[in-house]
Amino acid sequence: MKMPPMTLKRRRSLLGFAFISPWLIGFIFLFAMPLIQSIKFSFTKLELVPGGFTLKSVGWSNFNNALFVDANFNRQLTESVINMLVNVPLILFFSLFCATLLNQKFRGRGLARAMFFLPVILASGAVAAAEAQGLINLIGDSTTAEQMEGASAMFDMMPLVDTLLEGGAPLWAVDYLLNAVDRIYEIITASGVQILIFLAALQSIPGSMYEVAKIEGATAYETFWKITFPMVSPLILTNVIYTIIDSFTDSTVTRTIVKTAFTSQNFGLSAAMSWLYTLVAALLLFVVGYLISKKVFYYN
């Protein structure tokens, strides 16, 4: 019996399933069981015994200790959320700005792109492990560090403050920009992947749209806000989600969770902290993703 031809919708569904199958297989065989065990640990007290461990049910006691007994967890969780809310707009603005510049045609463009992505490579796990083993030294000696701090201190930001205040900028905006300038290295380090994503989005915009805008007499400012920004808005959503997750992966909360588990040997409390941290991150992702997705423009 001859099989009916496969519809376009079914082919796209199969292609999507094939695309996520590596992650799905890895999740089932590598992450599903530890995830279930962490849920079990969060409601129990784990005690190490010769040859293994024993579990004693304690109900919601671990969650209560994390939220109302532990002196640092609430403060660190609040600080992580606040830092994320401050850093995400700075990283996105810087990434889109750099991607727009790197999308222009100039000599040495490939080298410039590699330089902006270099911090991502230097911050990778392999490089960090090599530095921890003493195989490489990315920071330098104490003299070099002191020279870098001295050079940073020579930059006087008061003229910038006076200019912004005289221009009518509110005080909170001035503080926000000064904070961004003070943490420029941190922002650059966290922007490599986002720059690549924005760069790919900019290169996918049809050149005919810019040609039509130029014929119609649109300025560069109007072209950016009427063509470039709407066309890259789907990738803005992607970068926001990526940046939020990236900001939560390495913070004081994660270090506290690891210390609670492997230094204090309190695995139940550590598991409860992990799930509280995960729920907060998931809630923020849902709210931010929902709000931004309502403004995203999809070009067909």
C-alpha positions in Angstrom: 0.0 0.0 0.0 1.4 3.3 -1.0 2.1 5.7 1.9 0.5 9.2 1.6 3.0 12.0 1.0 4.3 13.6 4.2 2.8 17.0 4.9 5.0 20.1 5.4 3.7 20.4 9.0 4.7 16.8 9.8 8.2 17.2 8.2 8.8 20.3 10.3 7.6 18.5 13.4 10.0 15.6 12.7 12.8 18.1 12.0 12.2 19.8 15.3 12.2 16.5 17.2 15.5 15.6 15.5 16.9 18.9 16.6 16.1 18.5 20.3 16.8 14.7 20.4 20.4 15.1 21.5 19.4 17.2 24.5 16.4 14.9 25.2 18.6 11.8 25.2 21.2 13.5 27.4 18.5 14.7 29.8 16.9 11.2 30.1 20.1 9.3 30.6 22.2 11.9 32.5 20.0 14.4 34.3 16.6 12.9 35.0 17.8 10.6 37.8 19.9 13.2 39.7 17.0 15.7 39.3 14.6 13.2 41.0 17.1 12.5 43.7 17.6 16.2 44.4 13.9 16.5 45.0 14.0 13.5 47.4 17.0 15.0 49.2 15.3 18.3 49.7 12.6 16.7 51.9 15.0 14.5 53.8 18.1 14.6 56.0 20.9 12.7 54.4 23.4 11.0 56.7 26.6 9.3 55.4 27.1 5.8 56.7 29.7 3.1 55.8 28.9 1.8 52.4 26.4 4.6 51.4 23.9 6.9 53.0 20.5 6.9 54.8 17.6 9.3 54.3 15.3 10.5 57.1 12.2 12.4 56.1 12.0 15.9 57.6 9.1 17.4 55.5 9.5 21.0 54.7 12.1 21.6 57.3 15.0 22.2 54.8 13.0 24.8 53.0 12.1 26.5 56.2 15.7 26.5 57.3 16.8 28.0 54.0 14.3 30.8 54.0 13.9 31.7 57.7 16.9 30.2 59.6 19.9 30.5 57.4 21.5 34.0 57.9 22.9 34.4 54.4 20.7 32.6 51.8 17.9 35.2 51.6 20.3 38.1 51.4 22.4 36.4 48.7 19.3 35.4 46.7 18.0 39.0 46.8 21.4 40.3 45.8 21.6 37.9 42.9 18.2 38.9 41.6 19.1 42.6 41.9 22.4 42.2 40.2 20.7 40.3 37.4 18.1 43.1 36.9 21.0 45.6 36.7 23.4 43.6 34.5 21.0 42.3 31.9 20.1 45.7 30.3 23.7 46.7 30.3 24.9 43.5 28.7 22.2 43.6 26.0 22.8 47.3 25.1 26.6 46.7 24.9 26.2 43.5 22.9 23.8 45.1 20.4 26.0 48.2 20.1 29.2 46.1 19.5 27.4 43.8 17.1 26.2 46.8 15.0 29.8 48.1 14.9 31.2 44.7 14.0 28.7 44.3 11.2 30.2 47.2 9.4 32.8 46.7 6.7 36.3 47.7 7.8 39.8 46.3 7.7 40.6 43.8 10.5 36.9 43.0 11.1 37.6 39.3 11.7 40.3 40.1 14.3 38.0 42.5 16.1 35.2 39.9 16.3 37.7 37.4 17.7 38.8 39.9 20.3 35.3 40.4 21.6 34.7 36.7 21.9 38.1 36.0 23.5 36.8 36.7 27.1 34.2 33.9 26.6 37.1 31.4 25.8 39.2 32.7 28.7 36.2 32.2 31.1 35.5 28.6 29.9 35.8 25.7 32.3 38.9 24.2 30.6 40.8 27.5 31.0 39.6 27.9 34.6 40.7 24.4 35.4 44.2 25.0 33.8 44.6 28.2 35.8 43.6 26.4 39.0 46.2 23.8 38.4 48.9 26.5 37.9 49.4 25.6 34.2 48.6 29.1 33.1 48.4 32.6 34.7 45.8 34.9 33.3 45.9 37.5 36.1 49.7 38.1 36.4 51.6 38.8 39.6 50.7 41.3 42.3 52.7 44.1 40.7 50.7 43.8 37.5 47.5 43.7 39.4 48.5 46.9 41.3 49.4 48.6 38.0 46.0 47.8 36.5 44.2 49.1 39.6 46.3 52.3 39.4 45.5 52.8 35.8 41.8 52.3 36.5 41.9 54.8 39.3 43.4 57.4 37.0 40.2 57.6 35.0 38.3 60.6 36.4 34.5 60.2 35.9 33.5 63.6 37.4 33.5 65.4 34.0 31.1 62.7 32.8 28.9 63.2 35.8 28.9 67.0 35.4 28.0 66.7 31.7 25.1 64.3 32.3 23.7 66.3 35.2 24.0 69.6 33.3 22.2 67.9 30.4 19.2 67.2 32.6 19.8 63.5 33.2 18.1 62.2 36.4 20.4 61.2 39.3 19.4 57.5 39.2 20.3 57.3 35.5 23.7 58.9 36.2 24.4 56.4 39.0 23.4 53.6 36.7 25.7 54.7 33.9 28.6 55.3 36.3 28.1 51.8 37.7 28.2 50.5 34.1 31.5 52.3 33.4 33.0 51.0 36.7 32.1 47.4 35.8 33.0 47.6 32.1 35.3 44.6 32.2 32.6 42.4 33.8 30.1 43.5 31.1 32.6 42.8 28.2 33.4 39.4 29.7 29.7 38.4 29.8 28.8 39.8 26.3 30.7 37.5 23.9 27.9 35.0 23.1 25.3 37.8 22.9 27.4 39.7 20.4 27.6 36.7 18.2 23.9 36.1 18.3 23.1 39.8 17.5 25.7 39.7 14.7 24.0 36.7 13.1 20.7 38.5 13.4 22.0 41.6 11.7 23.5 39.6 8.9 20.2 37.9 8.2 18.4 41.2 7.6 17.7 41.5 3.8 19.8 44.3 2.3 16.8 45.3 0.1 15.1 46.7 3.2 17.9 49.2 3.8 18.0 50.1 0.1 14.3 50.9 0.1 14.7 53.0 3.3 17.6 54.9 1.7 15.6 55.6 -1.4 12.7 56.9 0.8 15.1 59.3 2.5 15.2 57.6 5.9 18.0 58.7 8.2 20.4 56.3 10.0 18.5 56.8 13.2 15.1 56.0 11.6 16.6 53.0 9.8 17.9 51.5 13.0 14.6 51.9 15.0 12.3 51.1 12.0 14.2 48.2 10.5 17.2 47.0 12.5 15.7 46.9 15.9 12.4 45.2 15.0 14.2 42.6 12.9 16.6 41.6 15.7 13.9 41.7 18.4 13.4 37.8 18.3 17.1 37.5 19.2 16.7 40.1 21.9 14.3 37.7 23.6 16.9 34.9 23.1 19.7 36.9 24.6 17.6 38.1 27.5 16.9 34.5 28.5 20.5 33.4 27.9 21.8 36.3 30.0 19.5 35.7 32.9 20.4 32.0 33.0 24.1 32.9 32.7 23.9 35.4 35.5 22.4 32.7 37.8 24.9 30.0 37.0 27.9 31.6 38.8 26.8 33.7 41.8 27.3 33.8 45.5 24.1 31.6 45.9 25.5 28.8 43.8 28.8 28.9 45.7 26.8 28.8 49.0 24.8 25.8 47.8 28.0 23.9 46.9 29.6 24.8 50.2 26.5 23.7 52.2 26.6 20.3 50.4 30.3 19.4 50.3 31.8 21.4 53.2 29.0 21.4 55.7 27.8 18.0 54.5 24.1 19.2 54.7 22.9 17.8 51.5 19.2 18.2 52.3 19.5 21.9 53.0 21.7 22.3 49.9 19.0 20.6 47.7 16.3 22.8 49.2 18.4 25.9 48.4 18.9 24.6 44.9 15.2 24.2 44.2 14.3 27.6 45.7 17.0 29.2 43.5 15.6 27.3 40.5 12.1 28.4 41.2 13.1 32.0 41.5 15.0 31.8 38.2 12.1 30.0 36.4 9.6 32.6 37.6 11.8 35.5 36.4 12.3 33.8 33.0 8.6 33.3 32.7 7.7 36.9 33.5 10.4 38.5 31.4 9.9 36.1 28.5 6.1 36.8 28.5 6.5 40.5 28.6 9.2 40.7 25.9 7.5 38.1 23.6 4.4 40.5 23.4 6.7 43.1 21.7 8.7 40.8 19.4 8.3 41.3 15.7 8.5 38.1 13.6 9.4 38.6 9.9 8.0 36.0 7.5 
